[in-house]
């Protein structure tokens, strides 16, 4: 399975951190269709990294905290497998609005 909007994926491919790094896919269907080999993501950190993660954060409850200030693209084949969590559509809309405010 290739990750879709709202999926939180734990990957070993994009990190040297022991245990991997979590990413939340924030790109929607239009971006994903236009860029089939890429996904727009933000990093998700656990409580131990939250203080160092930056100022623009979004609490995702028990799964961690999304770092909204630094969206990036990753190859979609780095984001395969079952998601460790799925963020609901209303929360994803709020996250997308907050990211857009940073750059528009």
KEPA-874141 format. One record per residue (C-alpha): residue in one letter; x, y, z. Coordinates in steps of 0.001 Angstrom, whole numbers, padded with zeros to 6 digits. Layout:
N
('A', (X, Y, Z))
...
# end
This chain:
104
('X', (000000, 000000, 000000))
('X', (001279, 003467, -000895))
('X', (000492, 006121, 001696))
('X', (-002370, 008542, 001171))
('X', (-003453, 011806, 002812))
('X', (-003850, 011327, 006551))
('X', (-001693, 008211, 006806))
('X', (001100, 008221, 009377))
('X', (003876, 005940, 008174))
('X', (006909, 004743, 010114))
('X', (009786, 004459, 007660))
('X', (013388, 003376, 007866))
('X', (014195, 004786, 004418))
('X', (014315, 008482, 005232))
('X', (016338, 008482, 008424))
('X', (019363, 007376, 010355))
('X', (017355, 007491, 013616))
('X', (017165, 004123, 015360))
('X', (013639, 002789, 015020))
('X', (012822, 004978, 012012))
('X', (010946, 008223, 011529))
('X', (007208, 008875, 011362))
('X', (005744, 011001, 008583))
('X', (002197, 012274, 008071))
('X', (001156, 012452, 004412))
('X', (-000433, 015873, 003864))
('X', (-000715, 015904, 000061))
('X', (-004160, 015330, -001370))
('X', (-005360, 013423, -004408))
('X', (-004588, 016243, -006891))
('X', (-000933, 016478, -005864))
('X', (-000605, 012705, -005602))
('X', (-002044, 012242, -009113))
('X', (000176, 014996, -010571))
('X', (003271, 013672, -008774))
('X', (002678, 009910, -008541))
('X', (006220, 009204, -007367))
('X', (006157, 011762, -004534))
('X', (004212, 012596, -001388))
('X', (004183, 015864, 000542))
('X', (004783, 015015, 004203))
('X', (005500, 016482, 007623))
('X', (007459, 014714, 010315))
('X', (005669, 013340, 013371))
('X', (007673, 013269, 016587))
('X', (007095, 011615, 019933))
('X', (007040, 013418, 023272))
('X', (010788, 013034, 023775))
('X', (011542, 015146, 020660))
('X', (008702, 017650, 020939))
('X', (010701, 020336, 022813))
('X', (013323, 020391, 020034))
('X', (010888, 020093, 017134))
('X', (010087, 023773, 016639))
('X', (007336, 026221, 017324))
('X', (004606, 025299, 014835))
('X', (003315, 021961, 016063))
('X', (000028, 020064, 015828))
('X', (-000898, 017608, 018579))
('X', (-002050, 014261, 017179))
('X', (-002755, 012695, 020559))
('X', (-001086, 009447, 021515))
('X', (000646, 008969, 018160))
('X', (002751, 012127, 018486))
('X', (003032, 015701, 017247))
('X', (003182, 016865, 013635))
('X', (005896, 019424, 012835))
('X', (004034, 021713, 010406))
('X', (006787, 024244, 009789))
('X', (008859, 021949, 007581))
('X', (006814, 020100, 004946))
('X', (008938, 018198, 002448))
('X', (008560, 015669, -000338))
('X', (009561, 012039, -000126))
('X', (009496, 009305, -002751))
('X', (006215, 007447, -002409))
('X', (008037, 004113, -002386))
('X', (009634, 005152, 000931))
('X', (006137, 005374, 002424))
('X', (004782, 001888, 001899))
('X', (003151, -000564, 004232))
('X', (000270, -000211, 006609))
('X', (-000084, 003151, 008360))
('X', (000553, 003133, 012098))
('X', (-002344, 005598, 012416))
('X', (-004793, 007481, 010202))
('X', (-005741, 011099, 010864))
('X', (-009425, 011950, 010271))
('X', (-010411, 014202, 007327))
('X', (-011505, 017184, 009483))
('X', (-008148, 017236, 011271))
('X', (-006347, 016925, 007932))
('X', (-008310, 019922, 006587))
('X', (-007216, 021942, 009633))
('X', (-003584, 020851, 009174))
('X', (-003693, 021754, 005460))
('X', (-005098, 025200, 006281))
('X', (-002362, 025827, 008843))
('X', (000402, 024762, 006434))
('X', (-001083, 026930, 003672))
('X', (-001065, 029969, 005992))
('X', (002689, 029549, 006383))
('X', (003384, 029732, 002658))
('X', (000531, 031668, 001001))
# end
